[in-house]
Amino acid sequence: MKVFDVRISQEALNDMGALRLFLNNMMSEEGAVRYANAMRSEINSLSVYANFTARTSSKTLRQIHHDARRMVSHNRRWIYIYHIEEDVVIVDRIIPAKMNKG
């Protein structure tokens, strides 16, 4: 099984920062930290599972990257949009699932 190096783009880091601010307003700090840690674990799982998904046909996601792939979060509220370059998975964006209309 191929193992990839996972990198997060600046845009995805910005998405995570905005989400963290939102979570801090919606739940306890401990809850927000747990939620953020779960998201990091999911992103890190791409090191093993990145090749399990085909390139998306979603026009919305292909605007982010022409070879975009997607992974839905554990609670189905977020989509991690990523692409693969040789041995590296690059997470391009993290968007609300409701934004992916096809």
C-alpha positions as CSV (number, residue, x, y, z in Angstrom):
1,M,0.0,0.0,0.0
2,K,1.3,3.4,-1.0
3,V,1.8,6.0,1.8
4,F,1.6,9.7,0.9
5,D,3.0,12.7,2.5
6,V,0.1,15.0,3.4
7,R,0.4,18.8,3.0
8,I,-2.2,21.4,3.7
9,S,-2.4,24.5,1.4
10,Q,-2.6,28.0,2.9
11,E,-6.3,28.2,1.7
12,A,-7.1,25.0,3.7
13,L,-5.3,26.4,6.7
14,N,-7.3,29.5,6.4
15,D,-10.5,27.4,6.2
16,M,-9.5,25.5,9.4
17,G,-8.8,28.8,11.2
18,A,-12.2,30.2,10.3
19,L,-13.8,27.0,11.4
20,R,-12.0,27.1,14.6
21,L,-13.3,30.6,15.4
22,F,-16.8,29.5,14.5
23,L,-16.5,26.4,16.8
24,N,-15.2,28.5,19.7
25,N,-18.4,30.5,19.5
26,M,-20.6,27.5,19.2
27,M,-19.2,25.1,21.8
28,S,-16.8,24.9,24.7
29,E,-13.1,25.3,24.0
30,E,-12.5,21.7,24.9
31,G,-15.2,20.6,22.4
32,A,-13.7,22.9,19.7
33,V,-10.3,21.4,20.3
34,R,-11.7,17.8,20.1
35,Y,-13.5,18.7,16.8
36,A,-10.4,20.2,15.3
37,N,-8.3,17.2,16.4
38,A,-10.8,14.9,14.7
39,M,-10.5,16.9,11.5
40,R,-6.7,16.7,11.6
41,S,-6.9,12.9,12.1
42,E,-9.2,12.6,9.1
43,I,-6.8,14.8,7.0
44,N,-3.9,12.6,8.1
45,S,-5.7,9.5,7.1
46,L,-5.3,10.7,3.5
47,S,-1.7,9.5,3.8
48,V,-3.1,6.0,3.3
49,Y,-6.6,6.4,1.8
50,A,-6.0,9.2,-0.8
51,N,-6.0,6.8,-3.8
52,F,-9.2,5.2,-2.7
53,T,-11.3,8.0,-4.3
54,A,-11.4,8.8,-8.0
55,R,-11.2,12.3,-9.3
56,T,-14.5,14.1,-8.8
57,S,-16.8,15.1,-11.6
58,S,-18.2,18.0,-9.5
59,K,-17.9,21.2,-11.4
60,T,-17.8,23.1,-8.1
61,L,-14.8,21.1,-6.8
62,R,-13.0,21.0,-10.1
63,Q,-12.9,24.8,-10.0
64,I,-10.8,24.5,-6.9
65,H,-8.4,22.1,-8.6
66,H,-8.7,20.4,-12.0
67,D,-7.7,17.0,-10.5
68,A,-9.7,17.4,-7.3
69,R,-10.7,14.5,-5.2
70,R,-12.9,14.7,-2.1
71,M,-13.3,13.1,1.3
72,V,-16.4,13.8,3.4
73,S,-15.8,14.4,7.1
74,H,-16.9,12.0,9.9
75,N,-20.1,14.0,10.5
76,R,-20.8,14.6,6.8
77,R,-20.7,18.4,7.3
78,W,-17.3,19.1,5.6
79,I,-15.6,18.1,2.5
80,Y,-11.8,17.9,2.3
81,I,-10.8,18.7,-1.3
82,Y,-7.4,17.4,-2.3
83,H,-5.3,16.4,-5.2
84,I,-2.3,14.1,-5.6
85,E,1.1,15.0,-7.0
86,E,3.3,12.0,-7.2
87,D,3.9,11.0,-3.5
88,V,2.2,14.0,-2.0
89,V,-1.4,14.6,-1.1
90,I,-2.3,18.3,-1.0
91,V,-5.4,19.4,0.8
92,D,-6.6,22.4,-1.2
93,R,-9.7,23.5,0.7
94,I,-12.1,22.5,3.4
95,I,-15.7,23.5,2.5
96,P,-19.1,23.0,4.0
97,A,-20.7,19.9,2.4
98,K,-23.8,21.9,1.4
99,M,-21.6,23.9,-1.0
100,N,-21.0,20.9,-3.2
101,K,-24.0,21.1,-5.5
102,G,-22.4,19.2,-8.4
